[in-house]
């Protein structure tokens, strides 16, 4: 009887277990009382859980659209690993964001905890833009008329815009998904000032980078014919094995190109 009561006391709720597993994201050392703080419990139930729940299925669709080899995978062991990565997406983003928002609400300067904020404000606002040739390049083509130069500049910009849009599409789709759900369940974010939005962009970019690294890894794992047993290879061993397979494929492609060139010359 008493043992059962003790077990009930010691058993953690889902929110308490989550908090215990993510203590590094919270200022637990300075809390007046031990255990799960009320504000964290409210955040968990009203924001974190619905955010993650609604994210999962559209994210799975996004992964299958962005990574064609993952979309064709059917081995349960590989799919389970991919599913674990899908479960992880958005976790750190939303917790880092919460910490920043809570600090921002105190009225203190975000530079106290993000010393590189001004540097990020410059670099993060410029990297997601098409890359055009510097205008000085066109000045060197002095045999062209101004009208010809302008026509070529416009064409170059159009091609750069199209290439950027093509490469940017996966990122835009990922950003839109995460951002829309964040706004839906974490309304306070929309009240951020300029500094807060810089940090929002920093967290989002880091999350997308992790997304790319994780799913590109499994996409290549499948593309290059790795076996289920290779899922547990140490990083160095996997890297060596991958490099060997990549080299073999590259050499085979070069041989095919040489054969095609020889064939064309013979036909001429």
N, C-alpha and C positions, 0 to 999 in steps of 0.2 A: 504493500500500500504506500509506504513512505518512499520507497524507491521509485514508484511510478510518479509521485508528486515531484520528486527531485528531477526526474527526466524531463517533465513538462517545463520546469523552471529553466533548465539548461538548454532546452531546444530553442534554436534561433528561428525567428520568422524569416521569410524570404527577404524582406527589406534589411533586416539586421545582418543576415549573411552577406548580402550584397555590399553593405556598408563596411563590414569587416574585411571583405576582399579588396576594397578600394580605398582603404584608409589614406593612402598616399595622396589622394586628391582632396582630402579634407583637413581642416585645421583642428584635428581631434585633440591635440595636446593642450590647447588653450580653452577647451570646453569646460564649463563649470561642473557639469555632471557627466558621468560615464554613460556609455550606451549610445543608442541611435538618437541624434538630435532631432527635434520635431521638424525643423526647417528642412533637414535632409530627407526625412521620411516623406514629407509633403512633396518635395522635388522628385523623389523616386516614384511615387504613385501617380502624380499628376503630370509629370513631364517625361522622365526617363523611360518608364515602362511603355506608355502609349507611343512615344517617339520610336523606340526600338521595334515595337510590334508592327507598326504601320510601315516601317522602313524595309522590313525583311523581304517581302514578296517582290515589290518593284525593284529592289536592289538585285535580287536573284535574276530577274529578267534583264536588268542592265548588264550584269556580268555575262550572261549568255549572248547578249547582243554585241558586247565589246570584245569578247574573246571567243573566236570561232571554234577553237579546239575544245575548250571547256564545254561549249554547247553540245558537242557530240559525244562527250565522255559518258560511259555507262558503268564503269567499275565501281562497286559500292564503296570500296576503301578510299578511292580517290575522291569520289563525290562527298564522302564524309569529311575529308580534310577541307575541301572547298567550302562546304557548309559551315564548318567551324570558323573559317575566315569571314564568311558572310555575316555570321553572328557577331563578329568582333567589330565590323565596320560601324562607325559613328560613336562607339563607346568613349574613346578618349576625346574625340572632338567635343562631345556634349559636356563632358566633365571638365575639361580645360575651359570651355566657354563659361560654364557655371562659376568656376573660381574667379574668372576675370570679371564677370558681371557682378558678383558679390563684392569684390574689391572696388570696382568702379562705383557702386552704389554708396560707398563710404565717402565719396568726394575726393579721395586722394588721387595723386597723379599716378597713372598707370606705369609711368617710367620707373617707379620705385621697384616694380617687379618685372618689368620688361625694358631693360636699359637700351635695347636696340630698336625701340619703337619708331623713332624718327628715321632711322636707316630703313626699316621695313616699310615705312610710309611711302618712301621714294621707290624702292625696288619692286614692291608688290603691286603697285599701281601701274607699272609700265611693262611687266613681263608678259601680260596677256594681250598683246597687240601685234598686228601684222608687222613684219620686218620689211621695210622698203629700202631700196638702194639710196645711199646718201646723195643729195642733190649735186654735190661736187663731182660725182661720177659723170653726170650728164654734161657738166661744164667742159669736161675734157673732150667731148665729141664736138669740137668747134666747126667741123665741116657740115653739121646739120643746122638747118634753120630753126628758129625758136618754135615755129609751128610743128616741125617734125619732132623736136625734143619733147614738146608738150604731149604730143600724141603717144610717143614711146613711154613717157612717164606714166600717163594714164593707163596704158596697157599693162605696164609692170605692176602698178598698184592694184589693178583688177586681178591679175594672176596671184599676187601676194595675198589679197583678200580671200580669194577662193581657196588657196592652199591653207590659210589660217583657219577658215571656217571648217574645212574638212578635218584638220587636225584637232581643232578645238571642240568639235561636236561631242566626243565622249566626256570631256571635262565639263562642258556646259550642262550635259544631261545629269552628270553626277552632282554638280553644284546645285542645280535646280531642285533635285530630289531632296538633298540634305537641307537646303535652305528653306524650302517650302514647309517641310515638316517641323523644322526648328521654329519658324514663325507661328505655325499652327499651335504648338504646345508650349512655347516659351516666349510669350508675348513681350516680356521685358526687353528682349534683345532688340526689338524695333525702336527702342527709346535711346539706344547708344549714341554717344557723340562721335566725332571724327576719329579720335584715338581708339575708341571701342570698336569701330568698324575696321580699322587697320588690323586689330588683333583678331577679329572675326575672320578676316581674309587670311591671316597667317595660319590660324587653326584649320581653316578649310583647305588651304593648299597642302598642309602637312597631311591631312586626312586623305586627300586625293593621291598624294605621293605614295602613301602606304597602300592604298587601294591598287594603284598601278603595280607596285613591287610585288604584292602578294599574288595577284591574279595573273600577271605576266609570268610569274614563276610557274604556276600550275598550267598555264596555257602552253608554255615551252616544254614542260615536263611531259605533257600529252603529245605535243607535236613531234618531239624527238624520240618517242617510243620508249619511255622509261617504264619499268615494271612496278607493280605494287610494292615489291620489296624495297624499291629505291626510295620510297617515301620517307624511310627512316635513316637514309644516308646522312652522315655528318656533312656540314656545309662544304668543307674542303674537298671531300671525296666526290660529292655531287658536282662541284664546280669543275673538277678535273674531268669527270666523265662527260659532263655537258660540253666542255671545250673540245674534247675528242670527237664527239658526234657532230658538233657544229663544223669542225674542220673537215671531217669526212664529207659532209653534205656540200660544203663550199667547194671542195676539190672536185667533187662529182659534177657540180654545176659548171665549173670552169672547163672540165673535159667536154661536156656537152656543147658549150659555146664554141670551143675550138673545133669540134667535129662539124658543127653547123657552118662555121666560117670556111672550113676546108671544102665542104660540100658545095657551098655557094661559089667558091673560086673555081672549082672543077666544072660547075655548070656554066660558068662564064666562058 
